[in-house]
């Protein structure tokens, strides 16, 4: 279509030029296709709240078969390893102070007698709280092991005719083993997709301005809308290629269950990518150089990660920051991706988040396009 309308032939040529220019640069190709895989591997393996072989001090005052059985249960879990045995309670505190142990277990005298008599036995758990996440996980694991140990002894007494106890059988849905990798990896998809959209959009437009070729494009028959569409179409294609790569690695390498619909994930990703394109285009209108665009991009990106709920639950944030997260598109997309991967959520379940992404994407892209027209006029 020519005349007053858009020329799709010109748009196609701009998109082809942009795609060829992007893929011709080997550094850009590495950033686009290798960086997401590297970051996914880093988040999958390095960013974890799981604990393994946590150094643990033991202060056993009972020295009975029951206390040795409890210590064996702690080490058999694989979460803890014995860093040493303390001769007195003060040694536990000293080990925690000097970093020789992250957790400590104090078994009081009379543990075996209390269990045999059906009385409630008390065991104290100490953890190093300087790393709050590790301390909380270690404390919960130790509490579960001690609780299970007590339930097993209670079940043995019930078999001997003692009074029945409480049979607690916890079960975690969607992530039975409570692996942080299963929770983290789907959330990383949102961060990587936003990062790629911002990089490719903001830097590509600013690069044209920095090299002086933007003015050459504007004196050509190209309309501003054709230039914008031509530059954003390759970004959408590359972003979907990254989505396919990231999803493949998540499912085949990390064994993350994909219980939902992949077409629904693609639809949600399209709405999300439009948000990223709008933000990237908006950044390009306020930046004169690629360095300025890069710094401005991270000025938005880093807080957006924090407010997305990927690392910290939104519900735990102060009330004022919870309201701020409502303007963060990563928050909605991360929730959608996790729901599709882990819960098998459908469109009927996710329509509210998708509606917010659609409205946000249209609003941001429309505002950025209007501002872009003014800056190049």
C-alpha distance (Angstrom), angle and dihedral (degrees) to the residues before:
residue distance angle dihedral
X1 . . .
X2 3.81 . .
X3 3.79 136.1 .
X4 3.74 113.0 51.5
X5 3.80 93.7 -11.5
X6 3.76 128.3 76.5
X7 3.76 120.0 -79.9
X8 3.78 108.6 -134.8
X9 3.78 89.4 -167.9
X10 3.82 90.4 61.7
X11 3.80 90.6 43.3
X12 3.80 89.6 51.9
X13 3.79 91.7 50.7
X14 3.81 92.3 49.5
X15 3.82 90.4 48.2
X16 3.81 91.2 48.4
X17 3.80 91.3 48.8
X18 3.81 91.5 47.9
X19 3.80 93.6 47.8
X20 3.80 92.5 46.8
X21 3.80 91.9 47.3
X22 3.80 92.0 49.5
X23 3.79 97.1 46.7
X24 3.82 93.3 42.1
X25 3.80 90.2 67.0
X26 3.84 107.1 79.3
X27 3.81 91.1 -157.4
X28 3.79 91.2 55.1
X29 3.81 91.2 47.7
X30 3.80 90.6 53.0
X31 3.79 91.4 49.6
X32 3.79 93.0 47.5
X33 3.80 100.5 45.5
X34 3.81 108.5 17.6
X35 3.80 101.1 37.3
X36 3.84 94.6 62.5
X37 3.81 91.1 52.7
X38 3.81 92.6 47.7
X39 3.80 92.2 47.7
X40 3.80 91.7 47.0
X41 3.81 90.6 52.0
X42 3.80 90.9 47.9
X43 3.79 92.9 50.2
X44 3.78 92.0 42.7
X45 3.80 95.7 52.3
X46 3.81 108.1 19.6
X47 3.81 102.7 36.4
X48 3.78 100.8 64.5
X49 3.78 137.6 131.5
X50 3.80 92.2 -159.6
X51 3.79 116.2 112.1
X52 3.79 128.8 -144.1
X53 3.80 130.4 -180.0
X54 3.80 92.9 -3.7
X55 3.85 108.3 -172.8
X56 3.80 107.4 -112.8
X57 3.80 131.6 -175.9
X58 3.80 120.1 -146.0
X59 3.81 126.6 -152.7
X60 3.80 105.9 -172.4
X61 3.79 111.7 -175.0
X62 3.80 94.8 164.8
X63 3.83 99.5 57.6
X64 3.79 90.8 -166.4
X65 3.78 136.1 132.9
X66 3.80 89.1 -102.2
X67 3.81 93.6 53.7
X68 3.81 91.4 47.9
X69 3.80 88.8 49.6
X70 3.80 89.8 52.9
X71 3.82 91.8 50.7
X72 3.79 89.7 48.9
X73 3.81 90.3 51.7
X74 3.83 89.5 52.8
X75 3.80 93.9 51.7
X76 3.81 95.2 40.1
X77 3.80 90.8 62.4
X78 3.81 91.3 70.5
X79 3.79 91.2 -134.0
X80 3.81 95.1 95.2
X81 3.78 138.0 38.9
X82 3.77 125.3 -165.3
X83 3.80 109.7 -106.9
X84 3.81 92.3 -178.4
X85 3.78 146.8 -49.9
X86 3.79 119.1 -95.2
X87 3.79 121.5 -138.9
X88 3.81 92.2 -155.5
X89 3.77 138.9 15.2
X90 3.81 92.6 -104.9
X91 3.80 90.1 63.4
X92 3.80 89.8 64.9
X93 3.80 92.1 57.5
X94 3.80 91.1 45.6
X95 3.82 91.4 51.7
X96 3.79 90.7 50.9
X97 3.82 91.4 46.5
X98 3.80 93.6 52.5
X99 3.79 95.2 42.9
X100 3.82 95.5 -114.5
X101 3.79 89.4 124.1
X102 3.79 136.6 26.8
X103 3.81 95.2 -166.2
X104 3.79 135.9 25.0
X105 3.79 133.1 -163.3
X106 3.78 121.4 -155.9
X107 3.80 114.8 -164.2
X108 3.83 110.9 -165.3
X109 3.76 126.4 -139.3
X110 3.80 111.9 -92.8
X111 3.82 97.4 36.0
X112 3.79 93.2 129.4
X113 3.82 93.0 45.6
X114 3.80 92.3 49.9
X115 3.80 92.0 50.5
X116 3.81 91.8 47.6
X117 3.81 91.6 49.6
X118 3.79 93.5 46.8
X119 3.77 92.9 -114.9
X120 3.79 123.5 140.5
X121 3.79 109.2 -92.4
X122 3.80 119.3 -149.0
X123 3.80 124.2 -144.2
X124 3.80 122.7 178.5
X125 3.81 123.1 -139.8
X126 3.82 121.1 -162.0
X127 3.81 123.8 -170.9
X128 3.81 135.2 -177.9
X129 3.81 103.7 -110.2
X130 3.81 97.2 -167.2
X131 3.82 86.7 96.2
X132 3.77 100.0 44.3
X133 3.81 97.4 -171.5
X134 3.80 94.2 50.2
X135 3.79 91.1 43.4
X136 3.80 92.7 51.2
X137 3.80 93.6 48.2
X138 3.81 93.1 45.3
X139 3.80 91.3 47.6
X140 3.81 92.0 50.3
X141 3.81 92.8 47.5
X142 3.79 92.7 49.0
X143 3.80 90.5 47.0
X144 3.80 90.6 52.1
X145 3.80 92.6 48.7
X146 3.82 92.6 48.9
X147 3.81 91.0 45.2
X148 3.80 91.7 50.1
X149 3.79 89.9 48.0
X150 3.80 90.3 53.6
X151 3.82 92.0 46.6
X152 3.80 91.5 52.6
X153 3.81 90.5 53.2
X154 3.79 89.5 45.9
X155 3.81 90.2 51.9
X156 3.80 89.8 50.9
X157 3.81 90.7 53.2
X158 3.80 91.1 47.7
X159 3.79 88.7 56.0
X160 3.81 87.0 55.2
X161 3.83 91.9 54.1
X162 3.80 99.3 -93.7
X163 3.81 122.5 143.3
X164 3.82 113.5 -72.7
X165 3.79 119.1 -104.7
X166 3.79 133.2 -156.9
X167 3.82 115.0 -70.2
X168 3.81 104.5 -147.2
X169 3.80 114.8 -171.2
X170 3.82 110.9 174.1
X171 3.79 120.6 -166.3
X172 3.80 129.3 -174.1
X173 3.79 115.5 -147.5
X174 3.84 123.9 -143.0
X175 3.83 91.0 8.4
X176 3.83 106.9 42.1
X177 3.81 95.6 176.5
X178 3.82 93.4 43.2
X179 3.82 91.0 -127.8
X180 3.78 112.3 176.1
X181 3.82 89.5 -147.6
X182 3.80 90.7 65.4
X183 3.81 88.5 52.9
X184 3.81 98.4 40.7
X185 3.81 104.3 43.4
X186 3.84 97.7 60.7
X187 3.80 89.2 47.6
X188 3.80 91.7 53.0
X189 3.82 88.9 62.5
X190 3.80 89.7 71.6
X191 3.79 94.1 50.6
X192 3.81 94.0 48.1
X193 3.80 93.7 47.1
X194 3.80 91.9 50.6
X195 3.80 92.0 46.5
X196 3.82 92.4 52.1
X197 3.81 92.5 46.5
X198 3.80 92.2 50.2
X199 3.80 94.7 45.3
X200 3.78 96.5 48.1
X201 3.80 96.3 43.1
X202 3.79 104.3 38.6
X203 3.80 97.4 40.0
X204 3.82 95.4 41.9
X205 3.80 94.5 56.5
X206 3.80 94.1 41.7
X207 3.80 90.4 48.2
X208 3.80 89.4 58.9
X209 3.81 90.3 50.7
X210 3.82 93.1 45.3
X211 3.81 93.0 50.4
X212 3.80 92.3 45.1
X213 3.80 93.8 -119.7
X214 3.81 93.9 114.2
X215 3.79 90.8 72.9
X216 3.82 89.5 49.8
X217 3.79 90.1 53.1
X218 3.80 91.7 48.9
X219 3.82 93.9 54.0
X220 3.79 88.8 52.0
X221 3.84 121.6 87.1
X222 3.82 88.2 -92.2
X223 3.79 116.0 121.1
X224 3.84 117.3 -139.9
X225 3.83 90.7 -113.9
X226 3.81 90.6 51.8
X227 3.79 90.4 50.8
X228 3.82 92.1 50.3
X229 3.81 94.2 46.6
X230 3.78 91.8 44.9
X231 3.79 91.8 52.1
X232 3.81 96.0 44.7
X233 3.81 99.1 45.8
X234 3.85 94.2 70.2
X235 3.82 88.8 48.5
X236 3.80 90.2 56.6
X237 3.82 90.9 49.2
X238 3.82 93.1 48.1
X239 3.81 91.7 45.0
X240 3.80 90.8 54.4
X241 3.81 90.5 48.6
X242 3.82 87.7 53.1
X243 3.81 89.5 48.1
X244 3.80 90.3 53.8
X245 3.82 91.8 47.9
X246 3.81 93.9 46.9
X247 3.81 93.4 46.1
X248 3.81 91.4 48.8
X249 3.81 92.2 51.1
X250 3.81 91.7 45.9
X251 3.81 94.1 50.7
X252 3.80 101.7 36.3
X253 3.81 102.0 32.1
X254 3.80 104.5 30.5
X255 3.83 93.8 29.8
X256 3.79 92.2 -130.9
X257 3.82 107.6 171.3
X258 3.79 115.3 -115.2
X259 3.79 100.8 -155.9
X260 3.80 98.0 157.5
X261 3.78 137.8 63.4
X262 3.79 119.0 -68.1
X263 3.84 92.5 -155.2
X264 3.81 88.1 55.4
X265 3.80 88.8 51.2
X266 3.81 89.4 51.4
X267 3.80 91.7 49.8
X268 3.81 91.7 50.0
X269 3.81 89.2 46.4
X270 3.82 91.4 53.2
X271 3.81 90.9 55.2
X272 3.79 89.8 46.0
X273 3.80 93.8 48.1
X274 3.81 89.5 52.8
X275 3.82 87.6 56.8
X276 3.80 90.0 50.6
X277 3.81 92.2 48.0
X278 3.80 91.1 51.3
X279 3.81 92.6 49.7
X280 3.81 91.6 45.9
X281 3.79 91.6 49.1
X282 3.79 90.0 48.4
X283 3.80 90.3 52.4
X284 3.80 89.8 51.0
X285 3.81 90.6 57.4
X286 3.81 93.1 57.5
X287 3.81 97.0 41.2
X288 3.78 127.7 80.1
X289 3.82 99.1 -175.4
X290 3.80 136.0 32.8
X291 3.80 90.3 -114.6
X292 3.80 91.0 55.1
X293 3.81 91.0 47.0
X294 3.80 91.0 49.5
X295 3.81 92.9 51.7
X296 3.80 92.4 44.7
X297 3.78 90.1 49.7
X298 3.79 92.8 55.5
X299 3.78 90.5 43.8
X300 3.80 84.9 65.6
X301 3.81 99.7 31.5
X302 3.81 101.6 54.9
X303 3.83 96.4 51.5
X304 3.81 88.7 43.1
X305 3.82 89.7 58.2
X306 3.81 91.5 50.1
X307 3.80 92.6 48.7
X308 3.82 93.8 43.6
X309 3.79 95.4 80.6
X310 3.80 92.4 -121.7
X311 3.80 95.4 121.2
X312 3.80 102.7 14.6
X313 3.81 126.9 32.3
X314 3.80 112.2 -109.2
X315 3.81 89.4 -137.1
X316 3.82 90.1 63.8
X317 3.82 94.1 54.8
X318 3.82 122.6 96.4
X319 3.79 113.3 -86.9
X320 3.82 94.7 -107.8
X321 3.84 91.4 54.7
X322 3.79 91.0 47.7
X323 3.80 87.3 61.5
X324 3.82 89.9 48.3
X325 3.82 90.6 55.4
X326 3.81 89.4 62.0
X327 3.83 87.8 75.4
X328 3.81 93.3 50.7
X329 3.83 112.9 98.9
X330 3.80 91.4 -165.4
X331 3.81 89.5 65.1
X332 3.81 92.8 60.2
X333 3.79 95.8 41.6
X334 3.82 93.8 48.7
X335 3.81 89.5 52.3
X336 3.82 90.4 49.1
X337 3.82 94.4 48.0
X338 3.81 93.4 48.2
X339 3.80 91.1 47.6
X340 3.82 92.6 50.0
X341 3.81 94.6 45.1
X342 3.79 101.1 40.7
X343 3.81 106.3 22.7
X344 3.79 102.4 29.8
X345 3.81 89.9 -126.0
X346 3.80 119.0 -171.1
X347 3.80 134.6 -145.7
X348 3.81 90.1 -94.2
X349 3.81 89.1 59.8
X350 3.80 98.3 42.2
X351 3.80 102.1 38.2
X352 3.82 94.2 107.2
X353 3.82 94.2 54.8
X354 3.80 91.1 43.7
X355 3.80 90.9 49.7
X356 3.81 90.5 53.1
X357 3.82 90.7 49.6
X358 3.81 90.8 49.3
X359 3.80 94.1 50.0
X360 3.79 91.8 43.3
X361 3.80 92.8 48.6
X362 3.81 95.0 49.1
X363 3.82 92.1 45.7
X364 3.82 96.2 47.5
X365 3.81 94.7 41.9
X366 3.81 91.6 46.9
X367 3.79 93.1 49.7
X368 3.81 92.1 44.9
X369 3.82 91.6 49.2
X370 3.81 91.9 50.7
X371 3.78 91.6 48.9
X372 3.80 91.3 45.7
X373 3.82 90.0 54.4
X374 3.80 89.9 53.5
X375 3.80 94.9 48.1
X376 3.80 94.3 52.0
X377 3.81 96.1 38.8
